[in-house]
Amino acid sequence: MKKLIKTNDKLSFAYYTVKNRIASIVEKLIEQYQLPSESKLSAFKQTIPDEKLLLIQDLAPKGTLQNQFVKEINGAITQEGYRWDNAPFILVESYFYQKLLELTKQDGIQEDYFSFIKNDFNERTFENMQKCYTEYQKLTKHNVDNFGALLQLDLLGNKADLSQNSDTYSHTSVSSILIDHSTEVYQKIQNSQQIDIILDNAGEELFADLILSHYLLTKANVREVVLHFKVIPYFVSDALISDFNFLIDSLKQKEELKDFAKEIEVLVQNHKLTLKSHEYWSSSNDYKNIPNELNQTLAQSGLLIFKGDLNYRKLVGDYDYACTTKTKTLVNYLPTDCLMLRVLKSEVIVGLETSHIPSEKDNSWKYNGEYSLIELVESQA
């Protein structure tokens, strides 16, 4: 029987996250905003990693979607008495970022409190962005089918995840691709009027997503690309619409990239590249519970591209599956075809052939960023 991945397995990445990553994120905020020991965030830090999870008090306005999710989280915490070190991993992570939103407001921080981390990372990775753009120009110069290489560029961007500690993986090398459906995806986009990308990280990865979007709109005859952003600061580096604006403004200051930035702006102005955000993407809920109005929007798309590790976990469910579980049996609720572009940074992985499993004994391959997926699943709806 499948089991939710929980934080009490001392050999798991979930346990490592609670014991090491979460408190360090809070500490960075305390230092950046020079918060005193009596601040809400300082008191909150003392509960990590082994005390009971505190209820989220600062709920969204009554009746909103996010408020319902927060109530569900609160209900689970109340009934089960969850602590940091014994709760479902996906719940703890989402709870953490929802709780941060409440506490930062109480400490007088109103802006995107992760922007200082993301913006600094932007500045330090412009050289990577330039290399990505140069490679894109090479791939498309002679109109040769290099779509697989383009998807690998986007995967390389997915390695830049600021919620992860640098000692858990390297984000400078290309991952080994365990599932590669690049050819099938290329055939799929030829017949797609609209493609939606459910985004992951800001900065370097968002830039790679813009490269992919530019290709789809200018080289592949796709009519519209829709980018889906988060609505709250989430997993440190997840992309908000404000991150898109910051990135474009920054690119316009770079001689080598300013023309590309202007081309992206024109695509937005001409309603070819559409920016959307929805609170569902930053909820704790699995995607099988996508609300009807959002589901209807997604159903208009010819292909849904889900970027990154968290989107993958919410697509298939954050369970301790056998690696050979068929992916299509877990995402058969989606209204249209989907592509999962993911560098492996947590322990959920399905869809593998037995011969493709890197190791049966050492699970570190599941989260060290050395492996990735380009997996297409056709809709059964």
C-alpha positions in Angstrom: 0.0 0.0 0.0 1.4 3.4 -1.0 2.4 5.7 1.9 2.7 9.5 2.0 6.3 10.5 2.4 6.8 11.8 6.0 9.5 13.7 7.8 10.2 11.0 10.4 12.2 8.8 8.2 15.8 9.6 9.2 17.2 8.3 6.0 14.9 10.5 3.8 15.4 13.8 2.1 12.2 14.9 3.9 14.0 14.5 7.3 17.0 16.3 6.0 14.9 19.2 4.8 13.2 19.7 8.2 16.4 19.3 10.2 18.6 21.6 8.0 16.9 23.6 5.3 13.8 25.1 6.9 15.4 26.8 9.9 18.2 28.2 7.7 15.6 29.9 5.5 14.0 31.6 8.5 17.4 32.6 9.8 18.2 34.4 6.4 15.0 36.4 6.8 15.8 37.3 10.4 19.2 38.5 9.4 18.1 40.4 6.3 15.4 42.3 8.1 17.4 42.6 11.3 14.5 41.3 13.4 14.9 41.3 17.2 14.6 38.2 19.4 11.1 39.0 20.3 9.9 39.1 16.7 7.4 36.6 15.5 9.8 34.9 13.1 12.5 34.6 15.8 10.0 32.8 18.1 8.8 30.7 15.2 12.4 29.5 14.5 12.7 28.1 18.0 9.9 25.6 17.2 12.0 24.0 14.4 12.7 21.2 13.9 10.9 19.1 16.6 8.0 21.0 18.2 4.4 20.9 17.3 3.3 22.9 14.2 1.6 26.1 15.2 -1.8 26.9 13.7 -2.1 29.4 10.9 -4.1 32.3 12.3 -3.9 34.9 9.5 -6.3 33.3 7.1 -7.2 34.7 3.8 -10.6 36.4 3.4 -13.5 34.1 4.1 -14.6 32.0 1.2 -11.5 32.2 -0.9 -9.8 29.1 -2.2 -6.6 29.5 -0.2 -8.6 29.9 3.0 -10.2 26.5 2.5 -6.8 24.9 2.0 -5.4 26.5 5.1 -8.3 25.3 7.1 -7.7 21.8 5.8 -4.1 22.0 6.9 -5.1 23.4 10.3 -7.6 20.6 10.7 -5.0 18.0 10.0 -2.6 19.5 12.4 -5.3 19.7 15.2 -6.5 16.2 14.7 -3.1 14.5 14.3 -0.9 16.7 16.6 1.7 17.0 13.8 5.2 18.1 14.6 7.8 19.2 12.2 9.4 15.7 12.4 6.4 13.5 12.0 4.1 15.1 9.4 3.5 14.4 5.7 6.4 16.1 3.8 4.2 18.0 1.3 2.0 19.3 4.1 5.0 20.6 6.1 6.6 22.4 3.2 3.4 24.1 2.1 2.5 24.9 5.7 5.9 26.5 6.2 5.5 29.0 3.4 1.9 29.8 4.4 3.0 30.4 8.0 5.9 32.6 6.8 3.3 34.8 5.0 1.4 35.3 8.2 4.5 36.0 10.4 6.3 38.3 8.1 3.1 40.5 8.0 3.0 40.5 11.8 6.7 41.6 11.8 5.9 44.4 9.4 7.3 42.9 6.2 4.9 43.5 3.4 7.0 42.9 0.2 8.1 39.7 -1.4 10.5 38.8 1.5 12.5 36.5 -0.7 13.1 39.1 -3.4 16.5 40.0 -2.0 17.7 36.4 -2.5 16.2 36.0 -5.9 17.4 39.4 -7.2 20.9 38.8 -6.0 20.9 35.4 -7.7 19.7 37.0 -10.9 22.7 39.3 -10.8 25.1 36.4 -10.3 23.7 34.2 -13.0 23.5 36.7 -16.0 26.5 34.9 -17.5 24.5 31.7 -17.4 21.6 33.4 -19.1 23.9 34.8 -21.8 25.2 31.3 -22.4 21.7 29.9 -22.6 20.7 32.6 -25.1 23.8 32.0 -27.2 23.1 28.3 -27.3 19.5 29.0 -28.2 20.6 31.1 -31.2 22.9 28.3 -32.3 20.2 25.7 -32.0 17.7 27.7 -34.1 20.1 29.3 -36.6 19.6 26.8 -39.4 16.0 25.8 -38.5 17.3 22.3 -37.8 15.2 20.1 -35.4 17.1 20.6 -32.2 14.0 20.7 -30.0 15.4 18.0 -27.6 18.5 20.2 -27.0 16.2 23.1 -26.3 14.3 21.1 -23.7 17.6 20.2 -22.1 18.5 23.9 -21.8 15.2 24.3 -19.9 16.1 21.4 -17.7 19.5 23.0 -16.8 17.6 26.1 -15.7 15.5 23.9 -13.4 18.7 23.1 -11.4 18.8 26.6 -10.1 16.6 26.2 -6.9 17.3 28.6 -4.0 15.3 26.6 -1.4 17.9 23.8 -1.7 21.3 24.0 0.0 24.3 24.0 -2.4 25.7 20.9 -0.8 22.8 18.7 -1.9 23.4 19.0 -5.6 25.3 20.8 -8.4 23.3 23.2 -10.6 26.1 23.6 -13.1 26.0 20.3 -15.0 23.5 18.7 -17.3 21.5 15.9 -15.7 21.3 12.3 -17.0 17.8 12.0 -18.5 16.0 8.9 -17.3 12.9 9.4 -19.5 13.2 11.4 -22.7 10.1 11.9 -24.8 11.6 14.9 -26.7 10.7 13.5 -30.1 7.1 12.9 -29.1 6.8 16.3 -27.6 8.1 17.9 -30.8 5.3 16.2 -32.8 2.8 17.3 -30.2 3.6 21.0 -30.4 3.2 21.1 -34.1 -0.6 20.7 -33.6 -1.0 22.9 -30.5 -2.6 26.4 -30.7 -2.0 27.0 -27.0 0.6 25.7 -24.6 0.6 26.4 -20.9 3.7 26.3 -18.7 3.1 25.9 -14.9 6.3 27.6 -13.7 8.8 26.7 -11.0 11.7 29.0 -10.2 12.3 32.7 -11.0 15.6 34.1 -12.4 17.7 31.7 -14.4 15.0 29.1 -14.8 12.4 31.6 -15.7 14.8 33.0 -18.3 15.1 29.4 -19.8 11.3 29.2 -19.8 11.1 32.5 -21.7 13.6 31.0 -24.2 11.2 28.0 -24.6 8.2 30.3 -24.9 10.0 32.4 -27.6 10.7 29.3 -29.6 7.2 28.1 -29.4 5.7 31.4 -30.5 8.3 32.4 -33.2 9.5 29.0 -34.5 6.8 26.5 -33.9 3.7 28.5 -34.9 2.0 28.1 -31.5 -0.6 30.9 -31.2 -0.4 31.5 -27.5 1.8 30.5 -24.5 0.4 31.0 -21.1 2.7 31.3 -18.1 1.3 30.3 -14.7 2.9 32.1 -11.7 2.5 31.7 -7.9 0.7 34.3 -5.9 2.7 34.3 -2.7 6.5 34.0 -1.9 6.9 30.2 -2.1 9.8 27.8 -1.9 12.1 30.8 -1.8 12.7 31.0 -5.6 9.3 30.2 -7.1 8.3 32.7 -9.8 5.9 35.5 -9.1 4.7 38.0 -11.8 6.9 40.6 -10.0 9.9 38.3 -10.7 9.1 38.3 -14.4 9.0 42.2 -14.4 12.2 42.4 -12.5 13.9 39.9 -14.9 12.8 41.8 -18.0 13.9 45.1 -16.6 17.3 43.6 -15.7 17.7 42.0 -19.1 17.1 45.4 -20.7 20.2 46.7 -18.9 22.4 44.0 -20.5 23.6 44.8 -24.0 23.7 41.1 -25.0 20.1 40.4 -23.8 18.2 43.7 -24.2 16.9 42.8 -27.6 15.5 39.5 -26.4 13.8 41.2 -23.5 12.2 43.7 -25.9 11.0 40.8 -28.0 9.4 39.1 -25.0 7.7 42.4 -24.1 6.2 42.6 -27.6 4.9 39.1 -27.3 3.2 40.1 -24.1 1.8 43.3 -25.6 0.4 41.3 -28.6 -1.3 38.8 -26.2 0.8 35.9 -27.5 2.6 35.5 -24.2 0.1 35.6 -21.4 0.9 35.9 -17.7 -1.5 34.4 -15.2 -1.4 33.6 -11.5 -3.7 31.4 -9.3 -3.7 30.7 -5.6 -4.1 27.0 -6.3 -0.5 26.6 -7.4 0.7 27.6 -3.9 -1.7 25.4 -2.0 -0.9 22.1 -0.3 -3.5 20.4 -2.4 -2.6 17.7 -5.0 -3.4 18.7 -8.6 -6.1 16.0 -8.8 -8.2 18.4 -6.9 -7.8 21.3 -9.3 -11.0 23.5 -9.0 -13.4 23.4 -11.9 -12.8 27.0 -13.1 -9.1 26.5 -13.3 -9.5 23.1 -14.9 -11.7 24.6 -17.6 -8.9 27.1 -18.4 -6.3 24.4 -18.6 -8.6 22.3 -20.8 -8.2 24.9 -23.6 -4.5 24.1 -23.8 -3.0 21.6 -26.3 -0.2 20.8 -23.8 0.5 21.5 -20.2 4.2 21.8 -19.3 4.7 21.3 -15.6 8.1 22.5 -14.5 10.2 21.2 -11.6 10.0 18.9 -8.7 7.1 20.3 -6.6 4.8 20.4 -9.6 5.7 16.8 -10.2 5.0 15.8 -6.6 1.6 17.4 -6.7 0.8 15.9 -10.1 1.4 12.2 -9.1 1.0 12.6 -5.3 3.8 12.7 -2.7 3.8 9.0 -2.0 6.5 6.4 -1.6 5.7 4.7 -4.9 7.6 1.9 -6.6 9.7 3.6 -9.3 8.1 1.4 -12.0 4.5 2.6 -11.3 3.0 3.8 -14.5 2.8 7.6 -14.6 -0.4 7.7 -16.7 -2.3 5.9 -14.0 -1.6 8.7 -11.6 -2.2 11.8 -13.9 -5.2 10.5 -15.8 -7.4 13.2 -14.3 -5.8 16.0 -16.4 -8.0 17.6 -19.1 -5.3 17.6 -21.7 -1.8 16.2 -22.5 1.0 17.1 -20.1 4.8 17.3 -20.2 6.8 17.0 -17.0 10.2 18.7 -17.2 11.9 17.9 -13.9 15.4 17.7 -12.3 15.0 15.1 -9.5 15.3 16.9 -6.1 13.0 14.7 -3.9 12.2 11.1 -3.5 9.1 10.7 -5.6 9.7 9.1 -8.9 7.6 6.9 -11.2 7.4 5.8 -14.8 10.8 4.1 -14.9 11.8 0.8 -16.5 13.5 -1.5 -14.1 16.7 -1.3 -16.1 16.8 2.5 -15.9 16.7 2.7 -12.1 20.2 4.0 -11.1 20.4 2.3 -7.7 18.2 0.0 -5.6 20.3 0.6 -2.4 21.3 4.3 -2.4 18.3 6.7 -2.8 20.5 9.8 -3.2 20.0 9.7 -7.0 16.4 10.7 -6.3 17.2 14.1 -4.9 20.8 15.1 -5.7 20.0 16.8 -9.0 22.0 14.4 -11.2 19.0 12.9 -13.0 16.0 14.4 -14.8 12.9 13.7 -16.8 11.3 14.8 -20.1 8.1 12.8 -19.8 5.0 13.2 -21.9 1.7 11.7 -20.8 -1.2 11.9 -23.2 -4.6 12.7 -21.7 -7.1 10.0 -21.2 -9.9 12.5 -20.7 
